[in-house]
């Protein structure tokens, strides 16, 4: 394929030839002016638009994103009050439920709930909203499901069935709150729980995402099989890095690679220091880096201390680093570790943060400039579906640092448009490393905009993505 009349790094018009043949297929063969078209060679006219390396989302959850696409939205910005939540749940239609739960068509599945809508939900509060319908709603943190009485009855949780993570009251009765039990719920409900991943592949391609890292801690052999099958079927044209548990094997599909051991820290049940250090050392001994989920100060202190004691290795990561005051940034700067942040949460959740987070922590939320100045490698992720999967919204938030209502949050952490774009163009295996470039020999994973970069940097919207090229094939184009 020949991509004609593109702007590359501010220069143009330039042409880019993507190689054919078995050895170099899917890589950039030539970049130059007025490259002659070869017989039968397809041409994509860039018409002066900026040609960028395809975006890499360094932190999302593909199976959850697929399921969320066919679920009821139960939190901000779509739903903000109890009345709006009740209407959303009452409006759940069988087609939505059937797509989300094949074999269990009458279940209501909601996602994105936050306490600002209707307080802390339990079975009784959910029953008041949905009546006798079997319903489960996921908290936007992703760690909690709230189930109504009809759903609990179907699962047998009131009649002898139990599972770690099922919360019970003093009498032993299930409260309806179930923590970190996604795989068990999928198996117990009996439905597929996710629609086709083709929807996810198309949605990411429309935003210029040509590769992604799935950061789900529970990924094991079953989840890997699903993702590899979706890649083989063309449902997910992106290159994938899959994090997960110790049981995660080497993938068999050439566009899927095994990533770090994902360690999910939780303030309510933190592991001992020696336990975490040994788990990190075990992963390193097996040739895998670690990626440690940290959203509080305590989690970040424990993770950084354990990494220092175990000895870091290239590829180690801190996911989120949601609250990172200067002393903890300095601690991370002394380690061979990258941070993957979610600046999109400034826009999506910033107003709730301003109301709920301690004032002393507000300046240190989802930092960007502070990490960059401390020379901590910094990559960007959307955390989809717990954040919007559009990286351009996260890029804009990193530049503007404004909440949904327009309030400023952490203005000193703002990046330039070029620095914000680099959060999503660093290599998959090295978040925060040197941004990938459109050069001969590089993989032909490309994002074509509909305008030159100097015009695009003033807009930073997904609507300006005109075409996405994954592994040398055009998988989405606006026209």
C-alpha positions in Angstrom: 0.0 0.0 0.0 1.1 3.5 -0.7 0.0 6.4 1.6 0.4 9.5 -0.5 0.6 13.2 0.4 1.0 12.9 4.2 2.5 15.3 6.7 5.1 13.5 8.9 6.6 15.3 11.9 5.8 18.7 10.3 7.2 17.8 6.9 5.3 17.1 3.7 3.9 16.2 1.4 5.5 12.8 1.9 4.6 9.3 0.7 4.9 6.1 2.8 5.1 2.7 1.3 4.0 -0.3 3.4 5.9 -3.5 2.5 4.4 -6.5 0.9 5.8 -10.0 0.9 6.2 -12.6 3.7 9.3 -11.2 5.3 8.7 -7.5 5.7 4.9 -7.5 5.4 3.2 -5.0 7.7 6.3 -2.7 8.0 7.2 0.6 6.5 9.4 0.1 3.4 10.0 3.7 2.2 9.3 7.3 3.2 10.0 10.0 0.6 8.6 12.5 -1.8 6.7 11.5 -5.0 7.3 7.7 -4.6 6.1 6.1 -7.9 3.0 3.9 -7.6 3.7 0.3 -8.4 1.3 -1.8 -10.6 -1.8 -2.8 -8.6 -0.6 -1.0 -5.5 -3.5 0.4 -3.4 -3.2 4.1 -2.6 -4.6 6.0 0.4 -4.5 9.7 -0.2 -3.7 11.5 3.1 -4.5 14.9 1.5 -2.1 16.7 3.8 -3.3 15.1 7.0 -0.8 14.3 9.7 0.4 10.6 9.7 1.2 9.5 13.2 2.3 6.3 14.8 -0.8 4.4 15.8 -1.9 5.1 19.4 -1.1 2.5 22.1 -3.5 2.4 25.1 -1.2 1.2 27.8 -4.0 0.2 30.2 -7.5 -1.0 29.4 -9.7 -4.1 30.0 -10.9 -5.6 26.7 -13.4 -8.2 27.9 -15.0 -5.7 30.4 -15.1 -3.1 27.6 -16.9 -5.5 25.4 -19.5 -6.3 28.1 -19.9 -2.6 29.0 -20.8 -1.8 25.4 -24.1 -3.7 25.9 -24.8 -2.9 29.5 -26.9 -0.2 31.2 -25.0 2.9 32.2 -25.5 3.6 35.9 -23.2 6.4 36.7 -21.9 9.8 35.7 -22.0 11.5 33.3 -25.1 9.7 31.9 -26.7 9.1 35.3 -26.3 11.4 38.2 -29.4 11.0 40.4 -31.4 8.1 41.9 -34.3 9.0 39.7 -32.2 8.8 36.6 -30.8 5.5 37.8 -34.3 4.1 38.2 -35.3 5.2 34.7 -32.2 3.7 33.2 -32.8 0.3 34.9 -36.5 0.3 34.0 -35.6 1.1 30.4 -33.2 -1.9 30.1 -34.5 -3.9 27.2 -34.2 -7.6 26.4 -31.9 -7.0 23.4 -29.3 -5.3 25.6 -29.5 -8.0 28.2 -29.3 -10.8 25.7 -26.2 -9.4 24.1 -24.6 -9.1 27.5 -25.7 -12.5 28.9 -26.4 -15.1 26.3 -28.4 -17.9 27.9 -29.6 -15.5 30.7 -31.8 -13.1 28.7 -33.7 -11.6 31.7 -30.7 -10.4 33.7 -30.1 -6.7 34.0 -26.4 -5.8 33.9 -25.4 -2.3 34.8 -22.0 -0.6 34.9 -20.3 2.5 36.0 -22.1 3.1 39.3 -20.8 5.7 41.8 -22.1 6.6 45.3 -22.7 10.1 44.2 -25.8 8.8 42.3 -27.7 7.1 45.1 -25.4 6.3 48.0 -24.0 2.9 48.9 -26.2 0.4 47.2 -27.0 -3.1 48.7 -29.6 -5.7 47.9 -32.4 -3.8 49.5 -31.6 -0.5 47.8 -31.3 -2.3 44.4 -34.6 -4.2 45.0 -36.3 -0.8 45.4 -35.0 0.2 41.9 -35.6 -3.0 39.9 -38.2 -5.0 41.8 -38.1 -8.7 41.2 -35.8 -8.6 38.2 -32.4 -10.3 38.6 -30.0 -7.4 38.4 -26.3 -6.8 39.0 -24.6 -3.4 38.8 -20.8 -2.9 38.7 -19.2 -0.1 40.6 -17.1 2.1 38.4 -13.9 1.0 40.3 -14.4 -2.4 38.8 -13.9 -4.3 42.1 -17.5 -4.5 43.3 -20.8 -5.9 42.0 -24.1 -5.1 43.7 -26.8 -7.7 43.3 -30.5 -7.6 44.0 -32.4 -10.3 45.9 -33.6 -12.1 42.8 -30.0 -12.3 41.5 -28.8 -13.6 44.8 -31.5 -16.3 44.8 -30.5 -17.4 41.3 -26.9 -17.7 42.4 -27.9 -19.6 45.6 -26.1 -17.2 47.9 -29.0 -17.3 50.3 -29.2 -21.1 50.3 -25.7 -22.4 51.0 -23.6 -21.3 48.1 -20.7 -19.1 49.0 -17.5 -17.6 47.5 -14.6 -15.4 48.6 -15.7 -11.8 48.2 -19.3 -12.3 49.0 -20.1 -9.8 51.8 -22.5 -11.0 54.5 -24.1 -9.2 57.5 -23.8 -10.2 61.1 -26.5 -12.8 60.6 -24.7 -14.4 57.7 -27.1 -13.0 55.1 -25.6 -11.8 51.8 -25.7 -8.0 51.6 -25.7 -8.1 47.8 -22.2 -6.7 47.6 -19.7 -9.0 45.9 -16.0 -8.1 45.6 -13.5 -9.3 43.0 -15.5 -12.2 41.7 -16.0 -11.5 38.0 -14.9 -15.0 36.8 -17.0 -16.8 39.4 -20.1 -14.7 38.5 -19.6 -15.4 34.8 -19.4 -19.1 35.4 -22.3 -19.1 37.9 -24.7 -17.1 35.8 -24.0 -19.3 32.9 -24.0 -16.7 30.2 -21.2 -15.7 27.9 -21.1 -12.3 29.6 -19.4 -10.5 26.7 -20.6 -9.8 23.2 -18.3 -10.1 20.2 -15.0 -8.3 20.5 -15.5 -6.9 17.0 -17.3 -4.0 18.5 -14.3 -3.2 20.6 -11.8 -3.6 17.7 -13.8 -1.2 15.5 -14.3 1.4 18.3 -10.6 1.5 19.1 -9.6 1.7 15.5 -11.9 4.7 15.0 -9.8 6.5 17.6 -6.5 5.6 16.0 -5.7 2.9 18.5 -3.6 0.2 16.8 -2.3 -1.6 19.8 -3.3 -2.0 23.5 -2.3 -3.5 26.8 -5.0 -5.4 28.6 -4.2 -4.8 32.3 -6.8 -7.2 33.9 -5.3 -8.9 36.9 -7.5 -12.0 36.6 -6.4 -12.8 33.0 -5.6 -16.5 32.8 -5.7 -19.3 30.3 -9.5 -18.9 29.6 -9.3 -15.1 29.0 -6.2 -15.5 26.8 -8.0 -18.0 24.6 -10.8 -15.6 24.1 -8.5 -12.7 23.2 -6.3 -14.9 20.8 -9.5 -16.2 19.1 -10.7 -12.7 18.6 -7.3 -11.7 17.1 -7.4 -14.7 14.8 -10.9 -13.9 13.7 -10.0 -10.3 12.9 -12.4 -9.0 15.6 -9.4 -7.4 17.3 -7.0 -6.2 14.5 -4.8 -4.4 17.1 -1.6 -5.8 18.4 -2.2 -6.9 22.1 -0.1 -7.2 25.2 -2.0 -9.2 27.8 -1.1 -8.9 31.5 -2.5 -11.3 34.1 -1.8 -13.9 36.7 1.0 -16.3 37.2 -1.0 -18.9 35.2 -0.9 -16.8 32.1 0.9 -18.7 29.3 2.7 -17.5 26.3 0.1 -16.6 23.6 0.0 -18.5 20.4 -1.2 -15.7 18.1 1.6 -13.6 16.6 -0.1 -10.3 17.3 -0.6 -11.2 21.0 2.2 -11.1 23.6 2.3 -11.9 27.3 2.8 -8.9 29.5 3.6 -8.2 33.1 2.3 -10.1 36.2 -0.5 -7.8 37.4 -0.6 -7.2 41.1 -3.8 -5.5 42.4 -3.2 -3.8 45.8 -6.2 -2.8 47.9 -6.0 -0.8 51.1 -8.6 -3.0 52.8 -6.5 -6.2 52.3 -2.9 -5.3 51.7 -0.4 -8.1 51.5 2.6 -8.2 53.9 5.8 -6.6 52.8 7.7 -9.9 52.5 4.8 -11.5 50.6 4.7 -8.8 48.0 8.5 -8.7 47.7 8.6 -12.4 47.1 5.9 -12.3 44.5 7.8 -9.6 42.6 11.0 -11.6 42.8 9.2 -14.7 41.6 7.9 -12.9 38.6 11.3 -11.5 37.8 12.9 -15.0 38.2 10.4 -16.3 35.6 11.3 -13.5 33.1 8.3 -11.3 33.7 8.1 -7.7 34.9 5.3 -6.7 37.4 2.6 -4.1 37.1 1.3 -3.0 40.4 -2.1 -1.3 40.8 -1.8 1.7 43.2 -4.6 4.3 43.8 -3.7 5.4 47.4 -0.7 6.7 49.2 -0.4 3.6 51.3 -0.5 1.3 48.2 2.1 3.4 46.4 4.5 3.3 49.4 4.2 -0.4 49.8 4.7 -1.0 46.0 7.7 1.2 45.7 9.3 -0.2 48.9 8.8 -3.8 47.8 10.1 -3.1 44.3 13.2 -1.5 45.8 13.8 -4.5 48.0 13.1 -7.1 45.3 15.2 -5.3 42.7 13.6 -3.7 39.7 13.8 -5.0 36.1 13.0 -3.3 32.8 9.2 -3.4 32.2 8.2 -3.0 35.8 5.2 -0.6 36.1 3.0 1.3 38.5 -0.6 1.4 37.3 -2.5 4.7 38.1 -0.3 6.2 40.8 -3.5 8.1 41.5 -2.1 10.1 44.5 1.6 10.9 44.1 2.9 13.7 46.4 6.5 14.8 45.8 8.1 12.5 48.3 6.6 9.4 46.5 7.5 10.7 43.1 11.1 11.0 44.3 10.9 7.4 45.6 9.7 6.2 42.2 12.4 8.2 40.4 15.1 6.1 42.2 13.6 2.9 40.7 13.7 1.4 37.2 9.9 1.7 37.0 7.4 3.4 34.7 4.1 4.9 35.7 1.0 4.5 33.5 -1.5 7.2 34.4 -5.1 8.0 33.3 -5.3 11.8 32.7 -8.8 11.3 31.3 -10.1 10.9 34.9 -9.4 14.6 35.5 -12.2 15.3 33.0 -14.4 12.4 33.7 -14.2 12.3 37.6 -12.6 15.6 38.5 -15.8 17.2 39.8 -16.3 14.2 42.2 -12.7 14.3 43.2 -13.0 18.0 44.1 -15.9 17.2 46.3 -14.6 14.0 47.9 -10.8 14.0 48.0 -8.8 15.6 50.8 -7.7 19.0 49.8 -4.0 18.1 50.5 -4.2 15.4 47.9 -5.9 17.3 45.1 -2.7 18.8 43.6 -1.2 15.3 43.3 -4.0 13.5 41.5 -3.1 11.8 38.2 0.1 13.8 37.8 1.8 14.3 34.5 4.3 17.2 34.6 5.6 16.2 38.0 6.6 12.7 36.8 8.1 14.1 33.6 10.3 16.6 35.6 11.4 13.8 37.9 12.3 11.7 34.8 9.9 8.9 35.7 8.9 7.3 32.4 5.2 8.0 31.9 2.7 6.3 29.7 -1.0 6.8 29.2 -4.0 4.6 29.4 -7.8 5.0 29.4 -8.7 2.2 31.9 -11.6 1.5 29.6 -14.4 0.7 30.3 -13.9 2.4 33.7 -12.8 5.4 31.7 -13.8 6.5 28.3 -11.9 4.4 25.7 -11.1 7.5 23.5 -7.4 8.3 24.1 -7.9 11.8 22.5 -10.1 12.7 25.4 -7.3 11.7 27.8 -4.7 13.6 25.7 -6.9 16.7 25.8 -7.3 16.3 29.6 -3.6 16.1 30.0 -3.2 19.4 28.2 -6.2 21.3 29.7 -6.4 19.7 33.2 -10.1 20.7 33.5 -13.0 18.8 34.9 -16.3 18.1 33.2 -17.7 21.3 34.6 -14.7 23.3 33.4 -13.0 23.7 36.8 -9.2 23.5 36.9 -7.6 20.5 38.6 -3.8 20.2 39.0 -3.1 23.0 36.4 0.7 22.7 37.2 0.6 19.1 35.9 -0.4 20.1 32.3 1.5 18.9 29.3 2.0 20.3 25.9 0.0 18.6 23.1 3.1 16.9 21.9 4.0 15.6 25.3 0.4 14.4 25.9 0.4 12.6 22.5 3.6 10.9 23.5 1.8 9.2 26.4 0.1 7.1 23.8 2.8 6.7 21.2 5.6 5.2 23.4 6.3 1.5 22.8 4.0 -1.1 24.2 6.8 -2.7 26.2 8.2 0.6 27.4 5.6 3.1 28.5 7.2 6.5 28.6 10.0 5.5 26.3 10.9 7.5 23.2 7.8 7.9 21.0 7.6 5.6 18.1 8.1 7.2 14.7 7.0 6.8 11.1 10.3 5.6 9.6 11.4 2.8 7.3 11.5 -0.6 9.1 9.0 0.4 11.8 5.8 -1.6 12.1 3.1 -0.1 9.9 0.7 0.7 12.8 -0.4 4.2 11.8 -3.0 6.8 12.6 -4.0 9.3 9.8 -5.6 12.6 10.8 -7.8 14.7 8.5 -5.6 17.8 9.0 -2.0 18.8 9.6 -0.7 18.5 13.2 -0.6 22.2 13.9 -4.3 22.4 13.2 -5.0 19.1 15.0 -3.2 20.1 18.2 -5.7 22.9 18.7 -8.6 20.4 18.6 -7.4 17.0 19.9 -10.6 15.2 19.2 -11.2 11.6 18.0 -13.3 13.0 15.2 -10.2 14.1 13.3 -9.0 10.5 12.9 -9.5 9.6 9.3 -7.9 6.2 9.0 -6.2 3.6 11.1 -3.7 1.1 9.8 -3.0 -2.0 11.9 -0.1 -4.2 10.8 -0.1 -2.7 7.4 -3.9 -3.1 6.7 -6.4 -0.2 6.7 -8.9 -1.3 9.3 -11.0 1.8 9.6 -11.4 5.0 7.5 -13.9 7.8 7.9 -14.9 7.8 4.2 
